[in-house]
Amino acid sequence: MSERRPWIALEVIATHYLDDDTFQSLIDVSREMPLIVGFDLVEEPNYFLKLDEADGTLRLIYYIYDGSVWRNEVRTQIESGAALRAVLEREVRDKRARDARRRAAAPTR
């Protein structure tokens, strides 16, 4: 475990999101040690977390690192479990709306 080889934990969200106390604990631990906590939502597979087995890479959209929540390598202002839930739920709604528009615009066969 080091800055170059941090611990990685995955928070898989299936039926409930992080409560504020758990969220704050993860923020605090990530500030004190090299830890990345990635988020994956069961209802949107391969979106928030994508493992590429061919090249051994893991892509995370949202994650906790260095005492903050990040989105694609940009530090966010998300400061509670409730705020994280709102952002993730909005992202799922937006993704589904984009997917529906794409399907509607696709030529039929």
Disulfide bonds with the S-S distance in Angstrom:
none
